[in-house]
Amino acid sequence: VLEIIEKENLLENVQKQGAFLLEGLQKLQEKYPHLISNTRGRGLMCAFDLPTGELRKDFQEKLYEENVIILICGDRSLRFRPHLNVTQEDLQYALDKIEKIASQL
């Protein structure tokens, strides 16, 4: 596994794609501050908060209906744990779906 991580430059991908994901989440927080808060992350391990646990569960279910699997964390958080070779296109798809749902709430 470590040889593959090194051979395929997966750590470099994690840094690059993680920065892209975090920046995208921060932009969504700026656009929807009443809904999305406390965006944070390191590498691809990024998360954000919603105002309530109930809203968070509803948001997660709507994302699932849009073919985005995102994990629940804590009382109000949703978190990303994508694969190490995730592409910018994959992350943009998820960000677009988050924005779609946020615009409806």
C-alpha positions in Angstrom: 0.0 0.0 0.0 2.8 2.4 0.9 4.5 1.7 -2.4 1.3 2.6 -4.3 0.8 5.8 -2.3 4.4 6.8 -3.2 4.3 5.6 -6.8 1.0 7.3 -7.7 1.9 10.5 -5.8 -1.2 10.2 -3.7 0.0 12.5 -1.0 0.5 15.2 -3.5 -3.0 14.6 -4.8 -4.4 14.7 -1.2 -2.8 18.2 -0.7 -3.9 19.6 -4.0 -7.5 18.2 -3.9 -7.9 18.9 -0.2 -7.0 22.6 -0.8 -9.6 22.7 -3.6 -12.3 21.1 -1.5 -11.7 23.3 1.5 -11.7 26.5 -0.7 -15.0 25.3 -2.3 -16.5 24.8 1.1 -15.3 28.2 2.4 -17.0 29.8 -0.7 -20.2 28.0 0.1 -20.0 29.2 3.7 -19.6 32.8 2.5 -22.6 32.4 0.2 -24.8 30.6 2.7 -23.6 31.8 6.2 -27.0 31.1 7.7 -26.7 27.5 6.8 -23.0 26.4 6.5 -20.5 27.3 9.2 -17.2 26.2 10.7 -15.7 24.9 7.5 -12.4 23.1 8.3 -10.0 20.5 7.0 -6.6 19.0 6.6 -5.9 17.3 3.4 -9.0 15.6 2.2 -10.5 15.3 5.7 -12.8 18.3 5.5 -16.0 19.1 7.3 -18.6 21.8 7.9 -21.4 22.4 10.4 -25.1 23.0 9.9 -27.3 24.9 12.4 -29.0 21.8 13.9 -28.6 18.0 13.9 -32.1 17.7 12.3 -31.1 19.9 9.4 -27.8 18.1 9.1 -29.6 14.8 8.7 -32.0 16.2 6.2 -29.1 17.7 4.3 -27.3 14.4 4.3 -30.3 12.5 3.0 -30.8 15.0 0.2 -27.1 14.7 -0.8 -27.5 10.9 -0.8 -30.4 11.3 -3.2 -28.0 13.3 -5.4 -25.5 10.4 -5.3 -23.2 12.1 -2.8 -22.2 10.0 0.2 -21.1 12.2 3.1 -20.7 11.2 6.7 -22.3 12.5 9.9 -20.0 13.7 12.6 -20.7 15.1 16.1 -23.9 17.0 16.7 -24.2 19.1 13.6 -21.3 18.3 11.2 -21.0 16.6 7.8 -17.5 15.3 6.9 -15.7 14.2 3.8 -13.5 11.1 3.6 -12.9 10.6 -0.1 -10.4 8.1 -1.6 -6.8 9.3 -2.0 -7.0 9.4 -5.8 -10.2 11.5 -5.9 -10.3 14.0 -8.8 -11.1 17.7 -8.9 -14.1 16.8 -11.0 -15.5 14.4 -8.3 -15.1 17.1 -5.7 -16.7 19.7 -7.9 -19.7 17.4 -8.4 -20.1 17.1 -4.6 -19.7 20.9 -4.1 -22.3 21.6 -6.8 -24.7 19.3 -5.1 -24.1 20.9 -1.8 -24.8 24.3 -3.3 -27.9 23.0 -5.0 -29.4 21.7 -1.7 -28.2 24.8 0.2 -30.0 27.1 -2.3 -33.2 25.2 -1.7 -33.2 25.5 2.1 
